[in-house]
Amino acid sequence: EQDVDEDYIRMMNQLKTDEAVMPRNIKLLLEYDASIGKEGKSFIPDSHNGMISYGTEETANDSSESSLTNWHAMIIGPQESPIGQVIYFLKVIVPKEYPKIPPEVKFVSPKVVMDCVDPSG
C-alpha cells in the first residue's frame, strides 16, 4: 500500500506534462491543503519535518476572493553546519501566470548574503 504523500506527489508530477496545465487556483489549493496537512498530505519529506513550514497569508475570512497570491515560509538552516540553528523567514509571491511562471521568493529575515540572493532578499 502506497503512502498518502507518495500518491499526492505522484498526482502533482502527472500535472507537469506538456499536454495539460492544471489551472492556477486548483494547483494552489492542492498545495494549500498539503501546507495544513489536510488528509495527512504533505510535500515535506519526513527527514525535513519540523524544519520547513509554509502557508498562505490569506484566510477564509478575507472579504475578497482568495487569490492565493501571498504565501509565507519558514526554513531552518542545514543541520550540522554553522547556520544549522538559524531560522529563515521567506515571502512567496505567486504570479497570476503560475504554474507557467514560477513564484518569486524573498528572504525576509535574517539578511542573507549569497551570490544568488540580491540585496532586497
C-alpha positions in Angstrom: 0.0 0.0 0.0 1.4 3.4 -1.0 1.9 6.2 1.4 -0.6 9.1 1.1 2.3 11.5 0.5 3.6 9.4 -2.4 0.2 9.3 -4.0 -0.1 13.1 -3.7 3.4 13.7 -5.1 2.7 11.3 -8.0 -0.6 13.2 -8.8 1.2 16.5 -8.8 4.0 15.2 -11.0 1.4 13.9 -13.5 0.3 17.5 -13.8 3.7 18.6 -15.2 3.1 17.2 -18.7 3.1 19.3 -21.8 -0.4 18.0 -22.6 -2.3 19.8 -19.9 -1.7 22.5 -17.4 -3.6 22.4 -14.1 -5.5 25.7 -13.5 -3.6 28.0 -11.1 -6.2 28.1 -8.3 -6.7 24.3 -8.3 -2.9 23.7 -8.1 -2.6 26.3 -5.3 -5.5 24.8 -3.4 -3.8 21.4 -3.5 -0.6 23.0 -2.3 -2.5 24.8 0.5 -4.2 21.5 1.6 -0.7 20.0 1.8 0.6 23.0 3.8 -2.0 22.5 6.5 -1.7 18.7 6.4 -5.3 18.1 5.2 -6.0 14.3 4.9 -2.4 13.6 6.0 -0.9 15.2 2.8 2.4 16.9 2.8 5.2 17.9 0.3 7.7 18.0 3.2 9.8 14.8 3.4 10.0 13.1 6.8 13.7 14.0 7.1 12.8 17.7 6.9 9.7 17.5 9.1 9.7 20.4 11.6 12.4 22.3 9.7 10.1 23.7 7.0 6.7 25.2 7.1 4.6 27.3 4.7 1.1 28.6 4.2 -0.9 31.3 2.6 -1.2 34.8 4.2 -4.9 34.9 3.1 -7.6 33.5 5.2 -11.1 32.2 4.6 -12.3 35.4 6.4 -10.9 37.7 3.7 -13.7 39.8 2.2 -12.2 39.5 -1.3 -12.0 36.3 -3.3 -8.9 34.4 -2.2 -6.2 34.6 -4.9 -3.6 32.5 -3.0 -1.0 35.0 -4.2 0.8 35.8 -0.9 2.5 33.0 1.0 5.0 32.8 3.8 7.6 30.1 4.6 10.0 29.2 7.3 13.1 27.1 6.9 15.8 26.1 9.3 19.4 26.2 8.1 21.2 22.9 7.2 21.8 20.9 10.3 25.4 20.2 11.4 26.5 23.4 9.7 27.4 26.8 11.2 23.9 28.1 10.2 22.1 25.0 11.4 20.3 26.8 14.2 19.2 29.8 12.1 15.5 30.2 11.2 14.9 31.9 7.9 11.6 33.6 7.1 10.5 34.0 3.5 7.8 35.7 1.5 6.5 33.9 -1.6 4.5 35.8 -4.3 2.7 33.6 -6.8 2.1 35.3 -10.1 -1.2 35.1 -12.0 0.6 33.0 -14.7 1.6 30.3 -12.2 2.4 27.4 -12.8 3.8 28.6 -16.2 5.8 31.2 -14.3 7.5 30.3 -11.0 6.8 32.1 -7.8 9.1 34.9 -6.5 10.8 34.1 -3.3 12.3 36.7 -1.0 14.2 36.2 2.3 12.5 38.5 4.9 14.9 37.8 7.8 17.6 37.4 8.7 19.5 39.1 5.9 21.0 36.5 3.6 24.4 37.2 1.9 24.7 34.9 -1.0 25.5 35.4 -4.7 22.1 34.0 -5.7 20.2 36.4 -3.4 20.1 40.1 -4.3 20.3 42.8 -1.5 16.5 43.1 -1.3 16.2 39.4 -0.4 
